[in-house]
Amino acid sequence: MAALPYMPLYVADYMSDAAHLTTLEHGAYLLLIMTYWQRGEALPNDDKKLARICRMGPRQWQGVRDNLSEFFQVDCNTWSHSRIDRELQNVHDKSLKKRKAGLARAKQMHSTCSAPAKLTDTDTDTDTEVKDKPSPPRKRASRIPDGWKPSIPYPPKVGELVSQWPQGREARELDGFRDYWKARNRDAARVDWDLVWHNRIRDQHDRIMKGSDNGKPTTRQIGERLAASYEGGNDCLPNGLPLIGAARGS
């Protein structure tokens, strides 16, 4: 295993386990466990090598050996430390997990970048192409803007309905449409105002056409024209026929 740049040291655990050591023994123990961590494996059961790790001579090492060996599992060949072995395994597992995740990301990126070329060459797997294509951003609903105007030209069927309306009726309906949605407080946001306006045209078409009698003047319109003709001194109807009983000017 490659040398690791840091070693976890749990101070509370260390002081609890090693509080009885002398200053010299503390130094020797720290050198042993740091070398253990750096090597990534158990220390050799060799007094000369262990003394050299602790920067001690043979006699000095023998003076601290028994106290320090309590922290290790000593057998014929090695000095093992269960806590350090456990920490080394944790670091190894985390490193392996990160490495696998990195390889998976790299594989996914490579697959995404090379997907168009594969599709072009084989012209197959159209289902995958649809799944991989990013969906367009969804429009957000909003209130009708000030002075909103519909997109022109209308769809053919909508335009055909509007073309049958009396002159000026589209503008009046549009003013009423804007005023209604401006005044509305609740549920007044829509995603597509053109679509809402087209639906309004379809809903109101029959009412508008009934009111206009397919372009013929309504009873009210005829009455208004008669009144205007009479007040203006005209003895004829708008179509040129004389008014019955109309007083002739002298």
C-alpha positions as CSV (number, residue, x, y, z in Angstrom):
1,M,0.0,0.0,0.0
2,A,1.3,3.5,-0.8
3,A,2.3,5.7,2.1
4,L,-0.7,7.7,3.4
5,P,-0.4,11.5,3.9
6,Y,-2.0,11.5,7.4
7,M,-2.9,9.2,10.3
8,P,-5.9,9.6,12.5
9,L,-5.0,10.1,16.2
10,Y,-7.9,9.9,18.7
11,V,-6.4,11.9,21.5
12,A,-8.9,10.8,24.2
13,D,-8.4,7.2,23.4
14,Y,-4.6,7.6,23.2
15,M,-4.4,9.3,26.6
16,S,-6.7,6.8,28.2
17,D,-4.7,3.8,27.0
18,A,-1.2,5.3,27.3
19,A,-1.4,7.6,30.3
20,H,1.0,5.4,32.3
21,L,3.9,5.7,29.9
22,T,6.9,7.8,30.6
23,T,8.0,10.6,28.3
24,L,10.6,8.4,26.7
25,E,8.0,5.6,26.2
26,H,5.5,8.0,24.7
27,G,8.1,9.1,22.1
28,A,9.0,5.5,21.3
29,Y,5.4,4.4,21.0
30,L,4.4,7.2,18.7
31,L,7.4,6.4,16.4
32,L,6.3,2.8,16.3
33,I,2.7,3.4,15.4
34,M,3.6,6.1,12.9
35,T,6.0,3.7,11.2
36,Y,3.3,1.1,11.3
37,W,0.9,3.4,9.5
38,Q,3.5,4.6,7.0
39,R,4.3,1.0,6.1
40,G,0.7,-0.1,6.0
41,E,1.5,-3.4,7.7
42,A,2.7,-5.0,10.9
43,L,6.2,-4.3,12.3
44,P,8.8,-7.0,12.3
45,N,9.5,-8.9,15.5
46,D,13.2,-7.9,15.4
47,D,14.6,-6.0,18.4
48,K,17.4,-4.3,16.3
49,K,14.9,-3.0,13.8
50,L,12.4,-1.9,16.4
51,A,15.2,-0.1,18.4
52,R,16.3,1.6,15.2
53,I,12.7,2.8,14.6
54,C,12.5,4.3,18.1
55,R,16.0,5.9,17.6
56,M,17.3,3.9,20.6
57,G,20.3,1.8,21.4
58,P,19.8,-1.9,22.3
59,R,20.0,-1.4,26.1
60,Q,17.6,1.6,26.0
61,W,15.1,-0.4,23.9
62,Q,15.1,-3.3,26.3
63,G,14.2,-0.9,29.0
64,V,10.9,0.2,27.2
65,R,10.1,-3.0,25.3
66,D,7.9,-4.7,27.8
67,N,5.7,-1.7,28.4
68,L,5.3,-1.0,24.7
69,S,4.6,-4.6,23.7
70,E,1.3,-4.4,25.7
71,F,-0.2,-2.3,22.9
72,F,0.6,-4.9,20.2
73,Q,-0.2,-8.5,19.4
74,V,3.3,-10.1,19.4
75,D,4.0,-13.4,17.6
76,C,7.1,-15.0,16.3
77,N,7.3,-12.8,13.2
78,T,5.4,-9.5,13.8
79,W,4.1,-6.9,16.1
80,S,0.5,-6.3,15.1
81,H,-1.8,-3.5,16.2
82,S,-5.5,-4.2,15.9
83,R,-6.7,-0.5,16.1
84,I,-4.2,0.6,13.4
85,D,-5.2,-2.4,11.2
86,R,-8.8,-1.4,11.5
87,E,-8.1,2.2,10.6
88,L,-6.0,1.1,7.6
89,Q,-8.9,-1.1,6.4
90,N,-11.3,1.9,6.7
91,V,-9.1,4.1,4.6
92,H,-8.6,1.3,2.0
93,D,-12.4,0.8,1.8
94,K,-13.1,4.5,1.3
95,S,-10.4,4.8,-1.3
96,L,-11.7,1.8,-3.2
97,K,-15.3,3.2,-3.1
98,K,-14.2,6.6,-4.4
99,R,-12.2,4.9,-7.1
100,K,-15.2,2.8,-8.3
101,A,-17.4,5.9,-8.3
102,G,-14.8,7.8,-10.3
103,L,-14.5,5.0,-12.9
104,A,-18.3,4.9,-13.1
105,R,-18.6,8.6,-13.7
106,A,-15.8,8.5,-16.4
107,K,-17.6,5.6,-18.1
108,Q,-20.9,7.4,-18.1
109,M,-19.3,10.6,-19.5
110,H,-17.5,8.6,-22.2
111,S,-20.8,6.8,-23.1
112,T,-22.7,10.1,-23.3
113,C,-20.0,11.7,-25.5
114,S,-19.8,8.7,-27.9
115,A,-23.6,8.1,-28.1
116,P,-24.3,10.3,-31.1
117,A,-21.5,8.7,-33.2
118,K,-22.9,5.2,-32.4
119,L,-26.4,6.2,-33.3
120,T,-25.2,7.7,-36.6
121,D,-23.2,4.6,-37.6
122,T,-25.9,2.0,-36.7
123,D,-29.1,4.0,-37.0
124,T,-30.6,1.8,-34.3
125,D,-31.6,1.9,-30.6
126,T,-33.9,4.8,-31.1
127,D,-35.4,4.2,-27.6
128,T,-32.0,5.0,-26.0
129,E,-31.8,8.2,-28.1
130,V,-35.1,9.4,-26.8
131,K,-34.3,8.5,-23.2
132,D,-30.9,10.3,-23.3
133,K,-32.2,13.5,-24.9
134,P,-32.7,16.1,-22.2
135,S,-36.2,17.3,-21.8
136,P,-36.8,21.0,-22.7
137,P,-37.3,23.3,-19.7
138,R,-40.9,23.6,-18.6
139,K,-42.7,27.0,-19.0
140,R,-43.8,28.6,-15.8
141,A,-47.3,30.0,-15.4
142,S,-47.6,33.8,-15.1
143,R,-50.3,36.5,-15.0
144,I,-51.3,38.1,-18.2
145,P,-48.8,40.9,-19.1
146,D,-49.8,44.5,-19.4
147,G,-51.0,45.3,-23.0
148,W,-50.8,41.6,-23.9
149,K,-51.5,40.9,-27.6
150,P,-52.0,37.5,-29.2
151,S,-49.5,36.0,-31.6
152,I,-50.4,36.6,-35.2
153,P,-51.4,34.8,-37.4
154,Y,-53.9,32.7,-35.6
155,P,-54.2,28.9,-36.2
156,P,-56.3,28.3,-39.3
157,K,-59.5,27.2,-37.6
158,V,-59.3,30.1,-35.0
159,G,-58.6,32.6,-37.8
160,E,-61.6,31.4,-39.7
161,L,-63.9,32.0,-36.7
162,V,-62.6,35.5,-36.1
163,S,-63.0,36.4,-39.8
164,Q,-66.7,35.9,-39.4
165,W,-67.1,38.4,-36.6
166,P,-68.4,41.9,-37.2
167,Q,-65.9,44.6,-37.7
168,G,-64.3,45.8,-34.5
169,R,-65.6,42.9,-32.4
170,E,-62.3,41.2,-32.1
171,A,-60.7,44.3,-30.5
172,R,-63.6,44.6,-28.0
173,E,-63.4,41.0,-27.1
174,L,-59.7,41.2,-26.6
175,D,-60.1,44.3,-24.3
176,G,-62.6,42.4,-22.2
177,F,-60.4,39.3,-22.1
178,R,-57.4,41.4,-20.8
179,D,-59.5,43.3,-18.3
180,Y,-61.1,40.0,-16.9
181,W,-57.7,38.4,-16.3
182,K,-56.2,41.5,-14.9
183,A,-59.0,41.9,-12.3
184,R,-59.0,38.2,-11.3
185,N,-57.2,37.6,-8.0
186,R,-57.2,33.8,-7.7
187,D,-56.0,31.2,-10.2
188,A,-55.0,34.0,-12.6
189,A,-51.7,32.5,-13.8
190,R,-51.5,30.6,-17.1
191,V,-48.7,29.0,-19.0
192,D,-49.8,29.8,-22.6
193,W,-52.0,32.9,-22.9
194,D,-52.3,32.4,-26.7
195,L,-54.0,29.1,-26.0
196,V,-56.3,30.6,-23.4
197,W,-57.3,33.4,-25.9
198,H,-58.0,30.8,-28.7
199,N,-60.2,28.9,-26.4
200,R,-62.1,32.1,-25.5
201,I,-62.7,32.7,-29.3
202,R,-64.1,29.2,-29.7
203,D,-66.3,29.6,-26.6
204,Q,-67.7,33.0,-27.6
205,H,-68.1,32.5,-31.3
206,D,-71.7,31.2,-31.3
207,R,-72.8,34.0,-29.0
208,I,-71.2,36.7,-31.1
209,M,-72.7,35.3,-34.3
210,K,-76.2,35.1,-32.8
211,G,-75.9,38.7,-31.7
212,S,-74.8,39.8,-35.1
213,D,-77.4,37.6,-36.9
214,N,-74.7,36.5,-39.4
215,G,-73.9,40.1,-40.3
216,K,-77.5,41.4,-40.5
217,P,-78.5,44.3,-38.3
218,T,-80.2,43.3,-35.0
219,T,-83.6,44.6,-33.8
220,R,-81.8,47.1,-31.5
221,Q,-79.5,48.3,-34.3
222,I,-82.6,48.8,-36.6
223,G,-84.4,50.8,-33.9
224,E,-81.3,53.0,-33.3
225,R,-81.1,53.7,-37.1
226,L,-84.8,54.6,-37.3
227,A,-84.5,57.0,-34.4
228,A,-81.5,58.6,-35.9
229,S,-83.3,59.0,-39.3
230,Y,-86.4,60.5,-37.7
231,E,-84.4,62.9,-35.5
232,G,-82.5,64.0,-38.6
233,G,-85.6,64.8,-40.6
234,N,-85.2,61.9,-42.9
235,D,-88.6,60.5,-44.1
236,C,-87.1,57.3,-45.4
237,L,-85.8,54.1,-43.8
238,P,-82.1,53.3,-44.3
239,N,-83.1,51.1,-47.2
240,G,-84.9,54.0,-49.0
241,L,-88.5,53.1,-48.2
242,P,-90.7,56.0,-46.9
243,L,-91.7,56.1,-43.2
244,I,-95.4,55.3,-42.8
245,G,-97.3,58.4,-41.5
246,A,-94.2,60.5,-41.6
247,A,-95.0,64.2,-41.5
248,R,-94.0,66.0,-44.6
249,G,-92.2,69.3,-44.2
250,S,-94.2,72.3,-45.6
